[in-house]
């Protein structure tokens, strides 16, 4: 079911609680434009406020996930306009991380530049076997500007991140899996299906617990370990005051499937 009409994206949800945000500029491999940034920011706020959506999948229309900035549009901009464009996409990635729901990137093809930076902001990444992932900005005389230089080393380690960043060369899905950049590789055309299967595995769990777990990870990654552990403990204790906690523990004792209500 479509949630809201947009020009450059498609936002939908189904009865299972899975939301799907599809970047929809297939003629330019879903290149990032000013309009797309504004629409994705709006869509993320809609998803965050929708209690029916338990997991969000982000994917791309056509043959690619997202192949970076709309270079033709950027080439017409002055430095101040480029700054505003960059700040907009920074907010997109930050809002993906801050979203209360887990976000799964279904990488169905090229994920380059800003496309990979968007995928890096997601909670889980699933790639089709034909996907190519990279940060080629140095080949254009620039560097990744919306978080790639920071999120990539945190995920794959500094040495591997340097190789990807400094050569600008893309890697295939198999290599991305080997170095931990993606969680899973699936046959061509099955990235969204695999993401939906992963979403279902998440949705069966307590919704508030899932939300608190994601929050603990995202906040804790930016804190010293002791502070992060204390923060996560507060999220854990908050779960003990919910009806879902009582239902989950009772279901465990009674050896049945829990019926969580998100309360």
Secondary structure in CASP SS format (residue, H / E / C, confidence):
PFRMAT SS
TARGET T0000
AUTHOR 0000-0000-0000
METHOD secondary structure of the structure
MODEL  1
X C 1.00
X E 1.00
X E 1.00
X E 1.00
X C 1.00
X C 1.00
X C 1.00
X C 1.00
X E 1.00
X E 1.00
X E 1.00
X E 1.00
X E 1.00
X C 1.00
X C 1.00
X C 1.00
X C 1.00
X E 1.00
X E 1.00
X E 1.00
X E 1.00
X E 1.00
X E 1.00
X C 1.00
X C 1.00
X H 1.00
X H 1.00
X H 1.00
X C 1.00
X C 1.00
X C 1.00
X E 1.00
X C 1.00
X H 1.00
X H 1.00
X H 1.00
X H 1.00
X H 1.00
X H 1.00
X H 1.00
X H 1.00
X H 1.00
X H 1.00
X H 1.00
X H 1.00
X H 1.00
X H 1.00
X H 1.00
X H 1.00
X C 1.00
X C 1.00
X C 1.00
X C 1.00
X C 1.00
X E 1.00
X E 1.00
X E 1.00
X E 1.00
X E 1.00
X E 1.00
X C 1.00
X C 1.00
X C 1.00
X C 1.00
X C 1.00
X E 1.00
X C 1.00
X C 1.00
X E 1.00
X C 1.00
X H 1.00
X H 1.00
X H 1.00
X H 1.00
X H 1.00
X C 1.00
X C 1.00
X C 1.00
X H 1.00
X H 1.00
X H 1.00
X H 1.00
X H 1.00
X H 1.00
X H 1.00
X H 1.00
X H 1.00
X H 1.00
X H 1.00
X H 1.00
X H 1.00
X H 1.00
X H 1.00
X H 1.00
X H 1.00
X H 1.00
X H 1.00
X H 1.00
X C 1.00
X C 1.00
X C 1.00
X E 1.00
X E 1.00
X E 1.00
X E 1.00
X E 1.00
X E 1.00
X C 1.00
X C 1.00
X E 1.00
X E 1.00
X E 1.00
X C 1.00
X H 1.00
X H 1.00
X H 1.00
X H 1.00
X H 1.00
X H 1.00
X H 1.00
X H 1.00
X C 1.00
X C 1.00
X E 1.00
X E 1.00
X E 1.00
X E 1.00
X E 1.00
X C 1.00
X C 1.00
X C 1.00
X E 1.00
X E 1.00
X E 1.00
X C 1.00
X C 1.00
X H 1.00
X H 1.00
X H 1.00
X H 1.00
X C 1.00
X C 1.00
X C 1.00
X C 1.00
X C 1.00
X C 1.00
X C 1.00
X H 1.00
X H 1.00
X H 1.00
X H 1.00
X H 1.00
X H 1.00
X H 1.00
X H 1.00
X H 1.00
X C 1.00
X H 1.00
X H 1.00
X H 1.00
X H 1.00
X H 1.00
X H 1.00
X H 1.00
X H 1.00
X H 1.00
X H 1.00
X C 1.00
X C 1.00
X C 1.00
X E 1.00
X E 1.00
X H 1.00
X H 1.00
X H 1.00
X H 1.00
X H 1.00
X H 1.00
X C 1.00
X C 1.00
X C 1.00
X C 1.00
X C 1.00
X E 1.00
X E 1.00
X E 1.00
X C 1.00
X C 1.00
X C 1.00
X C 1.00
X H 1.00
X H 1.00
X H 1.00
X H 1.00
X H 1.00
X H 1.00
X H 1.00
X H 1.00
X H 1.00
X H 1.00
X H 1.00
X H 1.00
X H 1.00
X C 1.00
X C 1.00
X C 1.00
X H 1.00
X H 1.00
X H 1.00
X H 1.00
X H 1.00
X H 1.00
X H 1.00
X H 1.00
X H 1.00
X H 1.00
X H 1.00
X H 1.00
X H 1.00
X H 1.00
X C 1.00
X C 1.00
X C 1.00
X C 1.00
X H 1.00
X H 1.00
X H 1.00
X H 1.00
X H 1.00
X H 1.00
X H 1.00
X H 1.00
X H 1.00
X H 1.00
X H 1.00
X H 1.00
X H 1.00
X H 1.00
X H 1.00
X C 1.00
X C 1.00
X C 1.00
X H 1.00
X H 1.00
X H 1.00
X H 1.00
X H 1.00
X H 1.00
X H 1.00
X H 1.00
X H 1.00
X H 1.00
X H 1.00
X C 1.00
X C 1.00
X C 1.00
X C 1.00
X C 1.00
X C 1.00
X C 1.00
X C 1.00
X C 1.00
X C 1.00
END
